[in-house]
Amino acid sequence: MVIGEVLEGRTIEHLGDQRILVSLKDKCVVAETQRALLPGETFMVQVKQLSPKIVLSLLSEPIPLGNKLVSQIKTLLTYQIALGRLIEDLQKNIVLNQQLEWDGKEKLQTILSSLVFNQSQGDYLKAFISASGLLYENKIMRYLSGASKELPLDDLKGLLLRLVSELNVGSSNNSSLANLVSSGVKNIELQQYLNLLSKETGDFYLLQIPVAFSQTIETVHLYLYDQRDKSGRKEKKDCFTLVFLLSLEGLGEVKIVTFIADKNILCRVTVAQEKQAEFIQRLLPQLKDRLENFGYQVEALSCSAAKETPDQLPLPGLDLDAILERINSLNLWI
C-alpha cells in the first residue's frame, strides 16, 4: 500500500467491539470502524497513514471510474523504475555491452543525455516532452494522416521499442538489458495512460523530469494543474499550479507547491524535518532574487516542516488555501 491509494474492499463478518473482518487486496484483515457495514457489503477506502499503524479513510461516495483508474495507475507508477534511474542504467548497460550491435545505439545515447534537465536550455520542457516518447502515438498518427513525412522512431519510446525487439531475437546474454528496456517502455506507457485519464477528469498532467546531481540522476515528479473556477471551467491561460515532488539523499522527501498568475508567483516548500526546513529557508532569498530577475513578482516564498502549519500567504484576491486543499485532496504525497 502507498499513501493516497484507493482500495476496494468487502465485509466478511462482524467480530464485535467495532471490529470487522474484511477482504482487501485478496487478503483477510481485521479492521476497526464505527461505521455499520453489512456482511457482503463492498466499500472503497483510501490509504491515509501507514505508520505507526495503517489508517484507511472510508469513502462515502462512489469514486468515478476515471478517478479510480488515475489512483491505480499512480500507485503502479510508484513501483516502476524512475526515469532518472532508467537513464543511468541504460547508459551504463549500453556503454559496457560491447556485443550490442544495433544501428540505434548512438541515437539512444544522445536521447538519454538530452532528457536530463538543462537549465541553460530555454525550451527544455517542450523538447523533453517530444524526446521522452509521451507523444509517440500522436507522431505516428500524424505520419499516417500525411501531416508528417517521416516515421517517428527517434524518441525514447520509439527507440526502446526497436531495441527490445532487437534484443528478443538476439543473444540470450542480453536478457537483463531486455528486461530493463521493457521496464522503460512500461514506465512511459503508464505515464501516458495517467495523463490521458487525467485530461478527461480535469486534474493534472504529470512529467518525470530527470535532474543530475553530483553522484546520481534523481527524478522530479512535476504535476501541472490548470487553474479552474468553482464551476470547473479553466481560468485564463497564464494561471496555473505546479507541484514538484522529489526525494533527495540529504533532504529526504520534498514537496514544492508553486502557484503562478500572470507574473505573480507564490511558492511553498514542505520537507520532513525542522533542520531541513531551516537549511532551505536560508536559500530562499537567493531563489527570490532569481525569480525576480526572470520578471516575476514574488508574493510569497516559504519553507516549513511537514507537521507545521505554514504562514498564510495568499496572493491578493486569490484563495491559496482552497488551491492547496484541492491539491492535497489528491494525495500525491503527504
N, C-alpha and C positions, 0 to 999 in steps of 0.2 A: 504494500500500500504506500501511496505517497499523499502528502497533504494536498487537498483540493480534488482528489479523485472521487468520482461518483460511482457508487456500487448499488447493484440491485440485490435485494435480499428477500427471504421468505421466512415467516414464522413457523416453527415446527411445533413447539408446545410451551405452555406456561410452567414455570418451576416454582412459583411463589416468591414472596418478598420482592416484587417488582423485577424479578429475573425471568428471562425467557431464553429458550434455545432457538437459535436462528441459523439459517444457512446463508453464508456469504462466501463468494468465490469458491464454490464447491466444497466448503468446509463447514462443519457444525461448530458453533461457538456459543458461549453463554454471554448474554448481554444484560445490562441493567437499563430499564426505561420506565418512565412514568406514564407513557402512552399506552392505551389499551389496544394491543394488536391481537387480532383473532388468529387462531391456528390456521395455517394455509394462506394467510394474507401476505401479499407481496408489497414491498416498500422500497423507497430509494433513500440512501443515506450519502452524506458527503464527509470525507475524512477531514477532521478539524485539527487533530492532535495525535502524535504518535508516541510521545513520552511525557511524563513517566508512565502514563497509561494511554491506551488508544481511546480517543473521543470521536464519536460519529454523530453528525447532526442529521436528524430525521427530516427529510424534505416533505412538507405538507402538500405541495402541489406537484403534479407530474411534470417532468422536465421534457421540453420539446425534443424531438428526435435529433435535430441538428445540434442543439447544445449538448446533448448526451454524447454524441459522436465526437464533438470537439473535445470534451473532457477525456474521453477514452483515448483519443489519438495523442493528446498532450501527455497522458500517462505513458503510452507506448514510446513516445519520443525520449522520455527520461531514461529508458533502458537501452537506447541506441548509442552507438559511438558518436561522440560530439564531433562537429565538423572540424574543429581545431586539431583534435587528436587524430582524426581521419587523415587530414593533410600531412601531419607529421609521419604517421605510419606508412602512408603511401609513398611519401618522398624517400623514406629510408628503404623500403622494400624495393622500389623501382631502381634506386641507385645501386643497391647491393646485389640485385638479381641480374647477374651477368648473362644468364641463359635466356632472359626475356628478349626475344626478337619480335618487335611489334612496331609498325610504322607510326603509331600514335604516341609512342613513348615520350618523345621530346615535347610534343604538343601538350600532353598531360602534365608534365613537369612545369611547363610555362603557365598553364591554367592554375595549378595548385599554388604557385607563388603569387599570382595576380589576385587570388581570393583573399589573401591576408591583408588586413586593414592597413591602408597607407594614407596618413593624414595630409600628405602633400598632393594627393590626387583629388581634385575638386569634385569630380563626378564619380567618386568611388562607389557609392551605393547603386547608381544606375548601371555601372559596369559590373558590379558584383552580382546583381540580380540576373543579368544576361549570362554571365560566365558560370554561375552556380548550377544552371540546369533547371531552375524553377520555372522557366518559360519554354522548356524543351518541346513539349507537345504543341504549344502555341506557334513555335517556329516551324514545326512540321506542317501544321495546318496552313500556314502562310505559303509554304513551299507548294503544297498540293493544290492550293487555290490559284497559284500563279503570281501571288503577291511578292514572293521571293524566288530568285533564280537558283540559289544554292541550297542543297540539302544540309540542314544544320547538324553537324556532327562534332562541332568543335567546342561545345560547352562541357562542363564537368559530367553531367548525367549522360550525355551522348557518348563521351569518351569512355566512361566507366561501363556502359552497356556494351560497347565494342570490345573493351578489354576482357570483361567477364566471359563473353562469347569466345574470344580467342583462347582464354585460359582453360575453358571447359573442354575444348577439343585438343588441347596440348598436353604437356607432360603432367603427370600426377604430382610431380615435385612442386608444382605451383598451387596446390590445393589451399594452402594457408592464405596466399595472396588472393585467390579467387574468392575465398570467404570474406576477406577484408573488403574487396571491391563490391561484393554483393551487399555487405552491410552499408556501404556508402550509398548505393542505389536506394536501399530501403529507407535510409535517413532522409534522402531528398524527396522520395515519394510520400513519406508520411508528412513531411512539411508541406508538400503540395496539397495533399488531402486536407490538412488542417486549415490552410489559407483559403481553400475553396469553400469549405464549410463555414469558416468564419465570415467570409464575404456574404454568404447567404443569411447568417444570423446577425450581421452588422456589428461584430465585435472588434476584431483586431486583425493585423497582418503581422506574421512572425518572420524574422530573419535571424539566422545564426551567423554571427559575424566573428571570424577568426581574428584574434589580436595577438601579435607576437610579443612575448615578454623575454627576459634575459635567458631563461632556461627552457621555455616551452611555448606552445601556441595554445592560448586559452580560447574559450568560446563565449561570446557575449550573446545572450538571447535578447533580441530587440523586438518589443511589441509596439506596433504603431496603431493608435486609435484615432479614428475620425471623431471630431467633437460633434455631438448631437444635442438637439434641444429636447424638451420634455416629450414631444410627440414622436421622437425617434428620427427626425429629419436631420440631415447633415448640416452643420454650421458652415460658415464660409470656408473657402479652400485653405486659407493660411491659419486655421485654428485647429490644433490637434495636440494629442498627448503621446509622449514616448515613455516607455518603461524599459529600462535596461536591467537585466538580471545576470550576474556573473559571480563566479566563485574564485577567489584568489588565495594563494597559499598564506600570505601574511595577514590578510584582512578577513578571510572567510567569505560568507555569503554577503553580497552587496546588492541592494535594490536602489535604483535611481529613477525617480519619477520626475519627468520634465513636461511642463505644460507651456505651449507656445501659442500666442495670439498676436498676429501681425509681427511686430518686432519686440513685443513684450515677452519675457521669459521668467518662469518660476521653476526652481529645481530643488527637490528634496531628496537627500541621500539617507538611507537607512542601513545600518550594519548591526552585527550581533552584540558587540561588546562596547562598553563606555570608552575604554582606552583607544579602540579603533576609531570611534566617533571623534574623540579629541584630536587624533592624528589627522583625520580628513578635514576637520574644522579649520586647522591651521593652513590648509592648502586652498581653502575656498576663496580667499582674496585674489589669489593668482587666477583661479578659474573665472572669477567675476571680471577681472581685467581683460582676459582673453575674449570672453563673450562680448564685452563692450567694444573691443577692437573690431569684432565682426559686425558691429552695428546694432546689437541687441540692447534693450533697456532691461536690466536685471532687477525685477521687482522683489524677488525673494530667493535666498540661497541658504540652505541649512543642512545640517547633518546631525543625526541622533542615533542612539542605540534603539534596538527594536522594541524594548519594553517601555521606552519613554513615549510621552505624547509631545510631538514637536510643536513649536510655537505656531499659532495660526497666522499664516502669512498669505492671505488670498490676494489675487490680482484685483484691482479696482473693478467693481461691477461683475465679478465672476465668482461662482461658488466653488472654491477649491475642494472643500470637504466633500461636496457631492460628487466631484470628479474622482477623488481618491476612493470614496466609498464604492463607486461603480467599478473601479479597477480592482480593489481589494475583494469585492464580491466574487470576482472571477477566480480567486485563489491561485494566481500564477505562482506566487511564492510568499511564504509567511516566515 
